[in-house]
Amino acid sequence: MSESQNDAQSSVNGRAKVEPDTTKRQSNSSTQALADFLQVVGSGVADLNTIAVGLAAISQNHVKPDGLNISWTPKDPLLAAKKARKAAVHAAMVVTVEALNQYVRAVTKLPRFEKLTTEWKSRKPNPPSAAERFSELAKQLFTSTAQGREAADYDTRFRSCCVMLLIHWRNRHVHTDSSAELTHQEKQLIQANEERIRDAYAGLGVEKLFCDFEQNRPTLKEVTTLIAMTIQEVRAMDKAVYVCNDVADVRAWLTHYKLFERIEKIQRESSPEKRYASVLRMLNTHAPHLTPWYEKFIPDTGIVTP
């Protein structure tokens, strides 16, 4: 499946479309963290699409199929279907944001982000929110090669703000007392890119998006578009982070994916001449994106251990 299939596209009815990416890619140009993110989000989007298709078949006089042993006698089947679709949309938001949080946690375990994570830990008693962690990681990644720019100034900053909007929307759904929202500057940045967003994302209207956010009435088009933006954002972030710069980065990934125990088991059970090849086979199965970096930084003469 091509990358473009995962991005927002315009379908015949004007709805932003996200095709699920349900297979872990074997490309060496992305991290295992990205593969996991795409797996989870792709599955969530596939479920949302299936639910939306099923609910679209419900008519005003719809009756429960024979043999379906559940209680379903709504006074208004169409209204019930509408409420169910909203619940499915909210569920897709939760799945996507949780997958994004996991991606951020995985990536920031790399030694190169120690200064950033240490700064996060120092913010007591108010640690950074999930939206702040994502935003600050994105800034660090996207501005690392943007010489002469301010920290918050990069070409796709508006997209980062839209992803933050999705995070806030999820929080408002999960925590009824949440007042999470974008800052005035973040809203202005999205509004300044309204035409760009409308052209690139199936005619998405910024003002309607903000209005629906405030009233907590997400539409299928709005949420699938925000999910598409999130996929694009994580792909772009991953391009800036996937390279392991040294053995410390490799060890950080191995620790995160709990692979040291597997390596130790291989050491115990394999003959010396077969150990290295066995480790590479294990990595190809459990963390294929680590394999080339393991080979690069850890020679055949030894196997890294905790």
DRENDO-1510 file (C-alpha; in Angstrom, 1 decimal, always signed):
<recs>
REC; n; res; u; v; w
REC; 1; MET; +0.0; +0.0; +0.0 .
REC; 2; SER; +1.4; +3.4; -1.0 .
REC; 3; GLU; +1.9; +6.3; +1.4 .
REC; 4; SER; -0.6; +8.3; -0.5 .
REC; 5; GLN; -3.3; +5.8; +0.3 .
REC; 6; ASN; -2.8; +6.6; +4.0 .
REC; 7; ASP; -3.2; +10.4; +3.5 .
REC; 8; ALA; -6.3; +12.4; +3.3 .
REC; 9; GLN; -8.0; +12.1; -0.1 .
REC; 10; SER; -11.3; +13.4; -1.5 .
REC; 11; SER; -13.8; +10.7; -2.2 .
REC; 12; VAL; -16.9; +11.1; -4.4 .
REC; 13; ASN; -19.0; +12.5; -1.6 .
REC; 14; GLY; -16.3; +14.9; -0.4 .
REC; 15; ARG; -15.4; +12.9; +2.7 .
REC; 16; ALA; -11.8; +12.8; +3.7 .
REC; 17; LYS; -10.6; +9.2; +3.4 .
REC; 18; VAL; -8.0; +7.3; +5.3 .
REC; 19; GLU; -7.1; +3.9; +4.0 .
REC; 20; PRO; -5.9; +1.6; +6.8 .
REC; 21; ASP; -2.3; +0.5; +6.9 .
REC; 22; THR; -2.6; -2.9; +8.6 .
REC; 23; THR; +0.7; -4.5; +7.7 .
REC; 24; LYS; +4.0; -3.8; +9.3 .
REC; 25; ARG; +6.3; -2.5; +6.6 .
REC; 26; GLN; +9.7; -4.0; +6.1 .
REC; 27; SER; +11.3; -0.8; +4.9 .
REC; 28; ASN; +14.6; +0.1; +6.6 .
REC; 29; SER; +13.6; +3.8; +6.3 .
REC; 30; SER; +11.2; +3.8; +9.2 .
REC; 31; THR; +11.3; +2.9; +12.8 .
REC; 32; GLN; +9.5; +0.0; +14.5 .
REC; 33; ALA; +7.6; +2.7; +16.5 .
REC; 34; LEU; +6.1; +3.9; +13.2 .
REC; 35; ALA; +5.2; +0.4; +12.1 .
REC; 36; ASP; +3.4; -0.1; +15.4 .
REC; 37; PHE; +1.6; +3.2; +15.1 .
REC; 38; LEU; +0.4; +2.4; +11.6 .
REC; 39; GLN; -0.8; -1.0; +12.7 .
REC; 40; VAL; -2.9; +0.3; +15.5 .
REC; 41; VAL; -4.3; +3.3; +13.7 .
REC; 42; GLY; -4.9; +1.3; +10.5 .
REC; 43; SER; -6.9; -1.2; +12.4 .
REC; 44; GLY; -8.9; +1.5; +14.1 .
REC; 45; VAL; -9.7; +3.2; +10.8 .
REC; 46; ALA; -10.8; -0.1; +9.3 .
REC; 47; ASP; -13.1; -0.7; +12.2 .
REC; 48; LEU; -14.6; +2.9; +11.9 .
REC; 49; ASN; -15.1; +2.4; +8.1 .
REC; 50; THR; -16.9; -0.9; +8.6 .
REC; 51; ILE; -19.1; +0.5; +11.3 .
REC; 52; ALA; -20.0; +3.6; +9.2 .
REC; 53; VAL; -20.9; +1.3; +6.2 .
REC; 54; GLY; -23.0; -0.9; +8.4 .
REC; 55; LEU; -24.8; +2.0; +10.0 .
REC; 56; ALA; -25.5; +3.6; +6.6 .
REC; 57; ALA; -27.7; +0.6; +5.8 .
REC; 58; ILE; -30.1; +1.3; +8.7 .
REC; 59; SER; -33.4; +2.7; +7.5 .
REC; 60; GLN; -36.3; +4.3; +9.4 .
REC; 61; ASN; -38.1; +1.0; +9.6 .
REC; 62; HIS; -35.0; -1.2; +10.1 .
REC; 63; VAL; -35.4; -4.3; +12.1 .
REC; 64; LYS; -32.9; -6.5; +13.9 .
REC; 65; PRO; -31.7; -9.4; +11.7 .
REC; 66; ASP; -33.0; -12.8; +12.7 .
REC; 67; GLY; -30.6; -14.8; +14.8 .
REC; 68; LEU; -28.9; -11.7; +16.4 .
REC; 69; ASN; -29.4; -12.4; +20.1 .
REC; 70; ILE; -29.3; -8.8; +21.4 .
REC; 71; SER; -31.9; -6.3; +22.5 .
REC; 72; TRP; -32.4; -3.6; +19.9 .
REC; 73; THR; -35.7; -1.7; +19.7 .
REC; 74; PRO; -35.0; +2.0; +19.2 .
REC; 75; LYS; -37.9; +4.3; +18.7 .
REC; 76; ASP; -36.0; +6.0; +16.0 .
REC; 77; PRO; -33.5; +3.7; +14.2 .
REC; 78; LEU; -32.0; +6.5; +12.2 .
REC; 79; LEU; -31.3; +8.5; +15.3 .
REC; 80; ALA; -29.8; +5.4; +17.0 .
REC; 81; ALA; -27.5; +4.9; +14.0 .
REC; 82; LYS; -26.4; +8.5; +14.2 .
REC; 83; LYS; -25.6; +8.3; +17.8 .
REC; 84; ALA; -23.7; +5.0; +17.2 .
REC; 85; ARG; -21.7; +6.6; +14.5 .
REC; 86; LYS; -20.7; +9.4; +16.8 .
REC; 87; ALA; -19.6; +6.8; +19.4 .
REC; 88; ALA; -17.5; +5.1; +16.7 .
REC; 89; VAL; -15.9; +8.4; +15.7 .
REC; 90; HIS; -15.0; +9.1; +19.3 .
REC; 91; ALA; -13.5; +5.6; +19.6 .
REC; 92; ALA; -11.3; +6.2; +16.5 .
REC; 93; MET; -10.1; +9.4; +18.1 .
REC; 94; VAL; -9.1; +7.6; +21.3 .
REC; 95; VAL; -7.3; +4.8; +19.4 .
REC; 96; THR; -5.4; +7.3; +17.3 .
REC; 97; VAL; -4.3; +9.5; +20.1 .
REC; 98; GLU; -3.2; +6.6; +22.3 .
REC; 99; ALA; -1.2; +5.2; +19.4 .
REC; 100; LEU; +0.4; +8.7; +18.9 .
REC; 101; ASN; +1.2; +8.8; +22.7 .
REC; 102; GLN; +2.9; +5.4; +22.4 .
REC; 103; TYR; +4.9; +6.6; +19.4 .
REC; 104; VAL; +6.1; +9.7; +21.4 .
REC; 105; ARG; +7.0; +7.5; +24.4 .
REC; 106; ALA; +9.0; +5.1; +22.2 .
REC; 107; VAL; +10.9; +7.7; +20.2 .
REC; 108; THR; +11.8; +9.8; +23.2 .
REC; 109; LYS; +13.6; +6.8; +24.8 .
REC; 110; LEU; +16.4; +7.4; +22.4 .
REC; 111; PRO; +19.5; +8.9; +24.1 .
REC; 112; ARG; +19.4; +12.0; +21.8 .
REC; 113; PHE; +16.2; +13.1; +23.5 .
REC; 114; GLU; +17.5; +12.8; +27.1 .
REC; 115; LYS; +17.7; +16.5; +27.5 .
REC; 116; LEU; +14.1; +16.9; +26.4 .
REC; 117; THR; +12.7; +14.2; +28.6 .
REC; 118; THR; +14.8; +15.4; +31.6 .
REC; 119; GLU; +13.2; +18.8; +31.1 .
REC; 120; TRP; +9.8; +17.2; +31.0 .
REC; 121; LYS; +10.5; +15.4; +34.3 .
REC; 122; SER; +11.5; +18.7; +35.9 .
REC; 123; ARG; +8.1; +20.3; +35.4 .
REC; 124; LYS; +6.6; +19.5; +38.8 .
REC; 125; PRO; +3.9; +19.5; +40.0 .
REC; 126; ASN; +2.5; +20.1; +36.5 .
REC; 127; PRO; +4.1; +17.7; +34.0 .
REC; 128; PRO; +3.6; +18.4; +30.3 .
REC; 129; SER; +0.4; +17.1; +28.8 .
REC; 130; ALA; +0.3; +14.6; +25.9 .
REC; 131; ALA; -0.3; +17.5; +23.5 .
REC; 132; GLU; +2.7; +19.4; +24.8 .
REC; 133; ARG; +4.9; +16.4; +24.6 .
REC; 134; PHE; +3.9; +15.7; +21.0 .
REC; 135; SER; +4.2; +19.4; +20.1 .
REC; 136; GLU; +7.7; +19.8; +21.6 .
REC; 137; LEU; +9.0; +16.6; +20.1 .
REC; 138; ALA; +7.7; +17.7; +16.7 .
REC; 139; LYS; +9.3; +21.1; +17.0 .
REC; 140; GLN; +12.7; +19.5; +17.9 .
REC; 141; LEU; +12.5; +17.1; +15.0 .
REC; 142; PHE; +11.2; +19.6; +12.3 .
REC; 143; THR; +13.5; +22.5; +13.2 .
REC; 144; SER; +16.7; +20.6; +13.7 .
REC; 145; THR; +17.7; +21.4; +10.1 .
REC; 146; ALA; +15.7; +24.6; +9.7 .
REC; 147; GLN; +18.5; +27.1; +10.2 .
REC; 148; GLY; +17.6; +30.6; +11.0 .
REC; 149; ARG; +14.1; +29.9; +12.0 .
REC; 150; GLU; +12.3; +30.3; +15.3 .
REC; 151; ALA; +11.6; +27.1; +17.2 .
REC; 152; ALA; +7.9; +27.2; +16.4 .
REC; 153; ASP; +8.3; +28.2; +12.8 .
REC; 154; TYR; +8.3; +25.3; +10.3 .
REC; 155; ASP; +6.2; +24.8; +7.1 .
REC; 156; THR; +3.9; +22.2; +8.5 .
REC; 157; ARG; +3.4; +23.7; +12.0 .
REC; 158; PHE; -0.3; +24.2; +11.1 .
REC; 159; ARG; -0.6; +20.4; +10.7 .
REC; 160; SER; +1.0; +19.9; +14.1 .
REC; 161; CYS; -1.6; +22.2; +15.6 .
REC; 162; CYS; -4.4; +20.2; +13.9 .
REC; 163; VAL; -3.0; +17.0; +15.5 .
REC; 164; MET; -3.0; +18.8; +18.8 .
REC; 165; LEU; -6.7; +19.6; +18.2 .
REC; 166; LEU; -7.4; +15.9; +17.8 .
REC; 167; ILE; -5.6; +15.2; +21.1 .
REC; 168; HIS; -7.6; +17.9; +22.9 .
REC; 169; TRP; -10.8; +16.5; +21.4 .
REC; 170; ARG; -10.0; +13.1; +22.6 .
REC; 171; ASN; -9.4; +14.5; +26.1 .
REC; 172; ARG; -12.7; +16.3; +26.1 .
REC; 173; HIS; -14.5; +13.1; +25.2 .
REC; 174; VAL; -12.7; +10.9; +27.8 .
REC; 175; HIS; -12.6; +13.5; +30.6 .
REC; 176; THR; -15.9; +15.3; +30.8 .
REC; 177; ASP; -14.3; +18.0; +33.0 .
REC; 178; SER; -11.5; +18.7; +30.5 .
REC; 179; SER; -11.2; +22.2; +29.1 .
REC; 180; ALA; -8.3; +21.3; +26.8 .
REC; 181; GLU; -8.0; +23.6; +23.8 .
REC; 182; LEU; -5.6; +25.2; +21.4 .
REC; 183; THR; -3.9; +28.5; +22.3 .
REC; 184; HIS; -4.9; +31.7; +20.5 .
REC; 185; GLN; -1.7; +31.5; +18.5 .
REC; 186; GLU; -2.3; +27.9; +17.5 .
REC; 187; LYS; -5.8; +28.7; +16.3 .
REC; 188; GLN; -4.5; +31.7; +14.3 .
REC; 189; LEU; -1.9; +29.5; +12.6 .
REC; 190; ILE; -4.6; +27.1; +11.5 .
REC; 191; GLN; -6.8; +29.9; +10.3 .
REC; 192; ALA; -3.9; +31.4; +8.4 .
REC; 193; ASN; -3.6; +28.2; +6.5 .
REC; 194; GLU; -7.3; +27.7; +5.9 .
REC; 195; GLU; -7.1; +27.7; +2.1 .
REC; 196; ARG; -4.2; +25.3; +2.2 .
REC; 197; ILE; -6.1; +23.0; +4.5 .
REC; 198; ARG; -9.3; +23.2; +2.4 .
REC; 199; ASP; -7.4; +22.4; -0.8 .
REC; 200; ALA; -5.3; +19.5; +0.6 .
REC; 201; TYR; -7.9; +17.9; +2.8 .
REC; 202; ALA; -11.2; +17.4; +0.9 .
REC; 203; GLY; -12.6; +20.8; +1.5 .
REC; 204; LEU; -12.3; +20.8; +5.3 .
REC; 205; GLY; -13.7; +24.0; +6.8 .
REC; 206; VAL; -11.6; +25.4; +9.6 .
REC; 207; GLU; -14.3; +27.5; +11.2 .
REC; 208; LYS; -16.8; +24.6; +11.2 .
REC; 209; LEU; -14.1; +22.4; +12.6 .
REC; 210; PHE; -13.5; +24.8; +15.5 .
REC; 211; CYS; -17.3; +25.2; +16.1 .
REC; 212; ASP; -17.8; +21.4; +16.2 .
REC; 213; PHE; -14.9; +21.0; +18.6 .
REC; 214; GLU; -16.4; +23.5; +21.0 .
REC; 215; GLN; -19.8; +21.8; +20.8 .
REC; 216; ASN; -18.2; +18.3; +20.9 .
REC; 217; ARG; -20.0; +17.1; +17.7 .
REC; 218; PRO; -17.3; +15.6; +15.6 .
REC; 219; THR; -18.2; +14.6; +12.1 .
REC; 220; LEU; -16.9; +11.6; +10.3 .
REC; 221; LYS; -15.2; +13.8; +7.7 .
REC; 222; GLU; -13.5; +16.0; +10.4 .
REC; 223; VAL; -12.2; +13.1; +12.4 .
REC; 224; THR; -10.9; +11.0; +9.5 .
REC; 225; THR; -9.2; +14.1; +8.1 .
REC; 226; LEU; -7.5; +14.8; +11.5 .
REC; 227; ILE; -6.4; +11.2; +11.6 .
REC; 228; ALA; -5.0; +11.5; +8.1 .
REC; 229; MET; -3.1; +14.6; +9.2 .
REC; 230; THR; -1.8; +12.6; +12.2 .
REC; 231; ILE; -0.6; +9.8; +10.0 .
REC; 232; GLN; +1.2; +12.4; +7.7 .
REC; 233; GLU; +2.7; +14.0; +10.8 .
REC; 234; VAL; +4.1; +10.8; +12.3 .
REC; 235; ARG; +5.5; +9.7; +9.0 .
REC; 236; ALA; +7.3; +13.1; +8.7 .
REC; 237; MET; +8.6; +12.9; +12.2 .
REC; 238; ASP; +9.8; +9.4; +11.6 .
REC; 239; LYS; +11.9; +10.4; +8.7 .
REC; 240; ALA; +13.7; +12.7; +11.0 .
REC; 241; VAL; +14.2; +10.2; +13.8 .
REC; 242; TYR; +14.6; +6.7; +12.4 .
REC; 243; VAL; +18.4; +6.6; +11.9 .
REC; 244; CYS; +20.3; +5.1; +14.8 .
REC; 245; ASN; +23.3; +7.3; +15.3 .
REC; 246; ASP; +25.3; +4.9; +17.5 .
REC; 247; VAL; +25.1; +1.7; +19.6 .
REC; 248; ALA; +23.4; +3.7; +22.4 .
REC; 249; ASP; +20.4; +4.3; +20.1 .
REC; 250; VAL; +20.2; +0.6; +19.2 .
REC; 251; ARG; +20.3; -0.4; +22.9 .
REC; 252; ALA; +17.5; +2.1; +23.6 .
REC; 253; TRP; +15.3; +0.5; +21.0 .
REC; 254; LEU; +16.1; -3.0; +22.2 .
REC; 255; THR; +15.2; -2.0; +25.7 .
REC; 256; HIS; +12.0; -0.4; +24.6 .
REC; 257; TYR; +10.9; -3.5; +22.8 .
REC; 258; LYS; +12.1; -5.9; +25.5 .
REC; 259; LEU; +14.4; -7.8; +23.2 .
REC; 260; PHE; +17.4; -8.3; +25.5 .
REC; 261; GLU; +15.8; -11.4; +27.0 .
REC; 262; ARG; +15.4; -12.9; +23.6 .
REC; 263; ILE; +19.1; -12.1; +22.8 .
REC; 264; GLU; +20.2; -13.7; +26.1 .
REC; 265; LYS; +18.2; -16.8; +25.3 .
REC; 266; ILE; +19.9; -17.0; +21.9 .
REC; 267; GLN; +23.3; -16.7; +23.6 .
REC; 268; ARG; +22.4; -19.6; +25.9 .
REC; 269; GLU; +21.0; -21.9; +23.3 .
REC; 270; SER; +23.0; -21.2; +20.2 .
REC; 271; SER; +26.5; -22.2; +19.3 .
REC; 272; PRO; +29.0; -19.3; +18.9 .
REC; 273; GLU; +29.1; -19.5; +15.2 .
REC; 274; LYS; +25.3; -19.3; +14.9 .
REC; 275; ARG; +24.5; -16.7; +17.5 .
REC; 276; TYR; +24.8; -13.6; +15.4 .
REC; 277; ALA; +22.7; -14.9; +12.5 .
REC; 278; SER; +20.1; -16.1; +15.0 .
REC; 279; VAL; +19.9; -12.6; +16.6 .
REC; 280; LEU; +19.4; -11.1; +13.1 .
REC; 281; ARG; +16.6; -13.6; +12.3 .
REC; 282; MET; +14.9; -12.7; +15.6 .
REC; 283; LEU; +15.2; -9.0; +14.9 .
REC; 284; ASN; +13.7; -9.5; +11.4 .
REC; 285; THR; +10.7; -11.1; +13.1 .
REC; 286; HIS; +10.2; -8.9; +16.1 .
REC; 287; ALA; +11.8; -5.5; +15.1 .
REC; 288; PRO; +12.7; -5.6; +11.4 .
REC; 289; HIS; +13.6; -1.9; +11.3 .
REC; 290; LEU; +16.3; -2.4; +13.8 .
REC; 291; THR; +18.1; -5.1; +11.8 .
REC; 292; PRO; +20.3; -2.8; +9.6 .
REC; 293; TRP; +21.3; -0.6; +12.5 .
REC; 294; TYR; +22.2; -3.6; +14.7 .
REC; 295; GLU; +24.4; -4.9; +11.8 .
REC; 296; LYS; +26.0; -1.5; +11.4 .
REC; 297; PHE; +26.8; -0.7; +15.0 .
REC; 298; ILE; +27.2; -4.2; +16.5 .
REC; 299; PRO; +29.8; -6.3; +14.7 .
REC; 300; ASP; +29.6; -10.1; +14.2 .
REC; 301; THR; +32.3; -10.4; +16.8 .
REC; 302; GLY; +29.9; -9.7; +19.7 .
REC; 303; ILE; +26.3; -9.5; +20.7 .
REC; 304; VAL; +25.0; -6.5; +22.7 .
REC; 305; THR; +23.7; -7.1; +26.2 .
REC; 306; PRO; +22.0; -4.9; +28.8 .
</recs>
